[in-house]
Amino acid sequence: MAGLAGLGVGLVSVPRFERTVKRFGNRVLRRLFRPAEIDYAGRRRTGTESLAVRLAAKWAGRDALRGLGFDRVSPRELEVARLPTGAPTLEARGPIAARLEEEGLRFTVSLTHDRELAMASVWLERAPRHASASLSRR
């Protein structure tokens, strides 16, 4: 049985994000996103919206991780990627990734956006094999 370990929701104003990118350019993009995310958005007609929804997912992912004691998470430590099915996923990097793997945790992501708002919901779930193992230790 899988269990919910964390939950987060992120909301980003697309026009405000666009103004920030125009003002700070590539510097802000490199600070917030990994190269694959920037490349993906560059190939999209709605590139700004695509990056804004990825930023919303990173904020939501940070919220979901807070319950595990991760109080400071850099946006670049989380990356929105695509599964082979085309569905979005959130991947952790560095020490966060190692801890999530150790504890059998994975992200589930839902993204939506239009020209005004980008929204992401992120669930941090315990994989079934780890849920039963943690119950047997009690």
Residue frames as qw, qx, qy, qz and C-alpha x, y, z in Angstrom:
[[0.000, 0.888, 0.459, 0.000, 0.00, 0.00, 0.00],
 [0.405, 0.380, -0.018, 0.831, 1.45, 3.36, -1.03],
 [0.307, -0.748, -0.461, 0.366, 1.24, 6.27, 1.34],
 [0.213, 0.882, 0.090, 0.410, 1.26, 10.02, 0.99],
 [0.673, -0.270, -0.241, 0.645, 4.42, 11.54, 2.48],
 [0.157, -0.430, -0.036, 0.888, 4.00, 15.12, 1.26],
 [0.325, 0.715, 0.588, 0.192, 1.82, 17.41, -0.80],
 [0.212, -0.454, 0.035, 0.865, 2.48, 20.77, -2.44],
 [0.405, 0.767, 0.481, 0.126, 0.76, 23.23, -4.75],
 [0.350, -0.330, 0.163, 0.862, 2.49, 25.96, -6.75],
 [0.341, 0.828, 0.445, 0.018, 0.96, 28.88, -8.61],
 [0.408, -0.273, 0.229, 0.841, 2.90, 31.28, -10.86],
 [0.360, 0.813, 0.191, -0.416, 1.64, 34.38, -12.66],
 [0.750, 0.305, 0.369, 0.457, 2.78, 33.92, -16.27],
 [0.272, 0.888, 0.075, 0.362, 2.90, 37.69, -17.09],
 [0.416, -0.867, 0.271, -0.036, 4.92, 38.39, -13.94],
 [0.818, -0.216, 0.431, 0.314, 7.30, 35.51, -14.73],
 [0.635, 0.585, 0.286, 0.416, 7.66, 36.82, -18.29],
 [0.003, 0.969, -0.086, 0.232, 8.56, 40.30, -17.00],
 [0.645, -0.653, 0.378, 0.121, 11.18, 38.75, -14.70],
 [0.809, 0.102, 0.422, 0.396, 12.73, 36.83, -17.59],
 [0.424, 0.805, 0.163, 0.381, 12.78, 39.97, -19.76],
 [0.240, -0.943, 0.181, -0.141, 14.44, 41.94, -16.98],
 [0.529, -0.638, 0.556, 0.058, 17.08, 39.39, -15.91],
 [0.584, 0.559, -0.510, -0.293, 17.38, 37.22, -19.04],
 [0.796, 0.172, -0.579, 0.028, 19.40, 34.03, -19.11],
 [0.095, 0.381, -0.685, 0.613, 20.81, 34.70, -15.67],
 [0.594, -0.144, 0.416, -0.673, 17.46, 34.01, -13.99],
 [0.892, 0.181, -0.252, -0.329, 16.77, 31.04, -16.26],
 [0.599, 0.344, -0.674, 0.261, 20.10, 29.40, -15.36],
 [0.122, -0.316, 0.642, -0.688, 19.40, 29.99, -11.69],
 [0.673, -0.012, 0.336, -0.659, 15.95, 28.39, -11.73],
 [0.915, 0.284, 0.055, -0.283, 16.13, 25.69, -14.38],
 [0.650, -0.281, 0.623, 0.332, 18.32, 22.84, -15.54],
 [0.027, 0.380, -0.565, -0.732, 19.55, 22.91, -19.18],
 [0.055, 0.237, 0.925, 0.292, 17.08, 20.24, -20.36],
 [0.084, 0.700, 0.617, -0.349, 14.14, 22.32, -19.05],
 [0.060, 0.684, -0.135, -0.714, 15.35, 25.44, -20.86],
 [0.027, -0.188, 0.792, 0.581, 15.91, 23.45, -24.07],
 [0.108, 0.441, 0.891, 0.026, 12.44, 21.89, -23.86],
 [0.107, 0.776, 0.385, -0.488, 10.77, 25.29, -23.42],
 [0.033, -0.549, 0.401, 0.732, 12.81, 26.73, -26.29],
 [0.032, 0.037, 0.874, 0.483, 11.22, 24.21, -28.65],
 [0.060, 0.585, 0.792, -0.163, 7.68, 25.07, -27.56],
 [0.057, 0.616, 0.357, 0.699, 5.44, 27.78, -28.99],
 [0.485, -0.797, -0.135, -0.334, 4.36, 28.49, -25.42],
 [0.656, 0.232, -0.501, 0.515, 7.88, 28.45, -23.98],
 [0.083, -0.416, 0.389, -0.818, 7.27, 31.06, -21.29],
 [0.776, -0.299, 0.015, -0.554, 4.18, 29.24, -20.05],
 [0.905, 0.062, -0.412, 0.087, 6.13, 25.98, -20.12],
 [0.426, 0.279, -0.533, 0.676, 8.85, 27.43, -17.90],
 [0.366, -0.400, 0.238, -0.806, 6.31, 29.09, -15.60],
 [0.892, -0.233, -0.136, -0.364, 4.52, 25.78, -14.99],
 [0.789, 0.138, -0.481, 0.357, 7.87, 24.11, -14.34],
 [0.096, 0.378, -0.449, 0.804, 8.64, 26.77, -11.76],
 [0.668, -0.345, 0.066, -0.656, 5.24, 26.15, -10.15],
 [0.937, -0.061, -0.343, -0.042, 6.11, 22.44, -9.97],
 [0.531, 0.275, -0.522, 0.608, 9.44, 23.22, -8.30],
 [0.254, -0.388, 0.340, -0.818, 7.69, 25.38, -5.66],
 [0.852, -0.223, -0.085, -0.466, 5.12, 22.62, -5.12],
 [0.849, 0.122, -0.468, 0.211, 7.90, 20.03, -4.87],
 [0.208, 0.372, -0.520, 0.740, 9.66, 22.14, -2.24],
 [0.568, -0.343, 0.195, -0.722, 6.44, 22.27, -0.22],
 [0.939, -0.070, -0.258, -0.214, 6.02, 18.49, -0.47],
 [0.709, 0.241, -0.509, 0.425, 9.61, 17.97, 0.74],
 [0.152, -0.620, 0.340, -0.691, 9.30, 20.23, 3.79],
 [0.839, -0.393, 0.061, -0.372, 7.68, 17.45, 5.82],
 [0.949, 0.053, -0.181, 0.255, 10.85, 15.37, 5.38],
 [0.574, -0.671, 0.040, 0.468, 13.05, 18.10, 6.83],
 [0.523, 0.227, 0.330, 0.752, 14.22, 19.62, 3.54],
 [0.047, -0.827, -0.333, 0.452, 13.81, 23.27, 4.44],
 [0.079, 0.760, -0.316, -0.562, 16.16, 24.66, 1.79],
 [0.701, 0.243, 0.619, 0.258, 15.73, 23.25, -1.67],
 [0.021, -0.455, 0.367, 0.811, 17.21, 25.02, -4.68],
 [0.716, 0.482, 0.106, -0.493, 14.96, 25.09, -7.76],
 [0.477, 0.579, -0.626, -0.214, 17.80, 23.45, -9.70],
 [0.198, -0.246, 0.923, -0.220, 17.70, 20.44, -7.36],
 [0.560, 0.381, 0.677, -0.288, 14.30, 19.60, -8.87],
 [0.066, 0.268, -0.598, -0.753, 13.70, 19.04, -12.57],
 [0.714, 0.371, 0.345, -0.484, 10.47, 18.61, -14.47],
 [0.041, -0.293, 0.838, 0.459, 10.93, 15.90, -17.09],
 [0.752, 0.164, -0.160, -0.618, 8.70, 13.74, -19.26],
 [0.661, -0.129, 0.736, -0.075, 8.06, 10.04, -18.85],
 [0.160, -0.051, 0.818, 0.550, 8.08, 7.89, -22.02],
 [0.147, 0.605, 0.783, 0.007, 4.28, 8.18, -21.97],
 [0.130, 0.571, 0.232, 0.777, 4.58, 11.97, -22.20],
 [0.504, -0.791, -0.339, -0.076, 3.31, 12.52, -18.66],
 [0.106, 0.782, -0.376, 0.485, 5.26, 15.03, -16.56],
 [0.825, -0.376, -0.348, 0.240, 7.34, 13.94, -13.62],
 [0.151, -0.923, 0.282, -0.215, 9.48, 15.70, -11.04],
 [0.884, 0.080, -0.310, 0.340, 13.00, 14.40, -10.55],
 [0.452, -0.877, 0.144, 0.078, 15.27, 15.27, -7.64],
 [0.653, 0.567, -0.358, 0.352, 19.03, 15.76, -7.92],
 [0.131, 0.572, -0.566, 0.579, 21.87, 15.43, -5.43],
 [0.011, -0.104, 0.844, -0.526, 21.33, 14.56, -1.76],
 [0.608, 0.119, 0.246, -0.746, 17.57, 14.90, -2.12],
 [0.750, 0.269, -0.472, -0.379, 17.50, 12.21, -4.81],
 [0.374, 0.227, -0.863, 0.251, 19.54, 9.84, -2.65],
 [0.236, -0.017, 0.673, -0.701, 17.25, 10.33, 0.35],
 [0.705, 0.193, 0.007, -0.683, 14.08, 9.85, -1.70],
 [0.686, 0.269, -0.651, -0.180, 15.46, 6.64, -3.21],
 [0.167, 0.199, -0.850, 0.459, 16.56, 5.39, 0.21],
 [0.341, 0.125, 0.605, -0.709, 13.08, 5.96, 1.63],
 [0.215, 0.311, 0.892, 0.249, 11.26, 4.65, -1.44],
 [0.196, 0.704, 0.358, -0.581, 9.60, 7.97, -2.24],
 [0.338, 0.227, 0.584, 0.702, 8.54, 9.23, -5.65],
 [0.184, 0.346, 0.102, -0.914, 6.83, 12.34, -7.01],
 [0.282, 0.543, 0.751, 0.250, 3.52, 12.41, -8.87],
 [0.087, -0.312, 0.043, 0.945, 2.85, 15.67, -10.72],
 [0.306, 0.704, 0.630, 0.115, -0.10, 17.42, -12.31],
 [0.233, -0.274, 0.136, 0.923, 0.53, 20.55, -14.40],
 [0.287, 0.742, 0.580, 0.174, -1.77, 23.06, -16.07],
 [0.238, -0.424, 0.029, 0.874, -1.30, 26.54, -17.53],
 [0.399, 0.790, 0.429, 0.181, -2.73, 29.21, -19.75],
 [0.411, 0.616, -0.014, 0.672, -1.51, 32.71, -20.67],
 [0.295, -0.781, 0.103, -0.541, -2.19, 34.06, -17.19],
 [0.613, -0.561, 0.466, -0.304, -1.54, 31.33, -14.63],
 [0.604, 0.289, -0.743, 0.010, 0.59, 28.22, -14.26],
 [0.676, -0.463, 0.337, -0.463, -0.35, 25.70, -11.57],
 [0.547, 0.258, -0.795, 0.037, 1.23, 22.49, -10.35],
 [0.788, -0.466, 0.198, -0.350, 0.22, 19.90, -7.78],
 [0.442, 0.446, -0.765, 0.142, 2.88, 17.56, -6.46],
 [0.874, -0.412, 0.056, -0.251, 2.35, 14.44, -4.36],
 [0.144, 0.555, -0.803, 0.163, 5.27, 12.74, -2.67],
 [0.907, -0.143, -0.060, -0.391, 4.33, 9.08, -2.34],
 [0.402, -0.466, 0.787, -0.051, 5.90, 6.09, -0.66],
 [0.511, 0.248, -0.724, -0.392, 6.30, 3.14, -3.02],
 [0.864, -0.273, -0.163, -0.391, 4.29, 0.05, -1.99],
 [0.827, 0.061, -0.480, 0.288, 7.34, -2.10, -1.14],
 [0.255, 0.280, -0.458, 0.804, 8.61, 0.56, 1.28],
 [0.524, -0.414, 0.034, -0.743, 5.21, 1.16, 2.84],
 [0.916, -0.252, -0.266, -0.162, 4.91, -2.47, 3.96],
 [0.691, 0.157, -0.455, 0.540, 8.54, -2.57, 5.12],
 [0.004, -0.395, 0.333, -0.856, 8.06, 0.50, 7.29],
 [0.724, -0.389, -0.070, -0.566, 4.92, -1.05, 8.83],
 [0.912, -0.099, -0.386, 0.099, 6.79, -4.22, 9.76],
 [0.453, 0.297, -0.452, 0.709, 9.41, -2.19, 11.67],
 [0.362, -0.561, 0.088, -0.739, 6.84, -0.79, 14.09]]
